[in-house]
């Protein structure tokens, strides 16, 4: 699977750990930055990841900022993106099974590497259920609630 990943300075360390974990699992990972803990603006790194996923260049994306909130808000501004701020394995699983989420947002200042590892593992292993009720809801999201 091809995965796009990006973070701001607050998510840099966790991004490096997640990237390494994904590569060890055989994923092809493209890192959109940042490349240090020097302060940067998260939209500069989240938008390119979300755009690449929306265009189909990557199957999924992972974005990380301090709380995960800014990254999630930004990613969800891109048409075709369904981003989730997952803070445990349950939310990761539900986001894939029910929401077919294609971008995972993580909190670099909140999650320990082991916690993030579990979330990432569950999120990438879980597929969309394909149930009609979930398809219907996703279609409504894509149509702006109509």
LINVENWO-V549236 format. One record per pair of residues at least 6 apart in sequence whose C-alpha atoms are under 8 Angstrom apart, sorted by the first residue. I is the first residue (numbers start at 0). J is the second residue. If there is no record, write none. Layout:
# LINVENWO-V549236
I_J, I_J
This chain:
# LINVENWO-V549236
0_25, 0_26, 0_27, 0_57, 0_58, 1_26, 1_27, 1_28, 1_29, 1_56, 1_57, 1_58, 1_59, 2_26, 2_27, 2_28, 2_29, 2_57, 2_58, 2_59, 2_60, 2_61, 3_28, 3_29, 3_30, 3_31, 3_48, 3_51, 3_52, 3_57, 3_59, 3_60, 3_61, 4_14, 4_18, 4_28, 4_29, 4_30, 4_31, 4_32, 4_48, 4_60, 4_61, 4_62, 5_14, 5_30, 5_31, 5_32, 5_33, 5_44, 5_45, 5_48, 5_61, 5_62, 5_63, 6_14, 6_31, 6_32, 6_33, 6_41, 6_44, 6_45, 6_62, 6_63, 6_64, 7_32, 7_33, 7_36, 7_38, 7_39, 7_40, 7_41, 7_44, 7_63, 7_64, 7_65, 8_33, 8_35, 8_36, 8_37, 8_38, 8_39, 8_64, 9_36, 9_38, 9_63, 9_64, 9_65, 9_107, 9_108, 10_63, 10_64, 10_65, 10_106, 10_107, 10_108, 11_33, 11_34, 11_35, 11_36, 11_63, 11_64, 11_107, 12_36, 12_107, 13_63, 13_107, 13_112, 14_62, 14_63, 14_107, 16_112, 17_115, 17_116, 17_119, 18_28, 18_30, 20_116, 21_27, 21_28, 22_28, 31_44, 31_47, 31_48, 32_44, 33_39, 33_44, 41_64, 41_69, 41_70, 42_69, 42_70, 42_73, 45_62, 45_70, 45_73, 45_74, 46_73, 46_74, 46_77, 48_60, 48_61, 48_62, 49_60, 49_74, 49_77, 49_80, 49_102, 50_77, 51_57, 52_58, 52_59, 52_60, 52_80, 52_101, 52_102, 53_77, 53_78, 53_79, 53_80, 58_101, 59_101, 59_102, 59_103, 60_101, 60_102, 60_103, 61_102, 61_103, 61_104, 61_105, 62_70, 62_71, 62_102, 62_103, 62_104, 62_105, 63_70, 63_104, 63_105, 63_106, 63_107, 64_70, 64_104, 64_105, 64_106, 64_107, 64_108, 65_106, 65_107, 65_108, 65_109, 66_105, 66_106, 66_107, 66_108, 66_109, 67_84, 67_104, 67_105, 67_106, 67_107, 68_84, 68_104, 68_106, 70_104, 71_82, 71_83, 71_84, 71_104, 74_80, 74_81, 74_82, 74_102, 75_81, 75_82, 79_141, 80_100, 80_101, 80_102, 81_98, 81_99, 81_100, 81_101, 81_102, 82_100, 82_101, 82_102, 82_103, 82_104, 83_91, 83_94, 83_100, 83_102, 83_103, 83_104, 84_103, 84_104, 84_105, 84_106, 85_91, 85_103, 85_104, 85_105, 85_118, 86_105, 86_106, 86_110, 86_118, 87_114, 87_117, 87_118, 88_117, 88_118, 88_121, 88_122, 91_118, 91_119, 91_121, 91_122, 92_121, 92_122, 92_125, 94_100, 94_122, 95_101, 95_122, 95_125, 95_126, 95_127, 95_128, 96_125, 96_126, 96_127, 96_128, 96_129, 97_127, 97_128, 97_129, 97_133, 98_127, 98_133, 98_137, 99_126, 99_127, 103_122, 105_115, 139_145
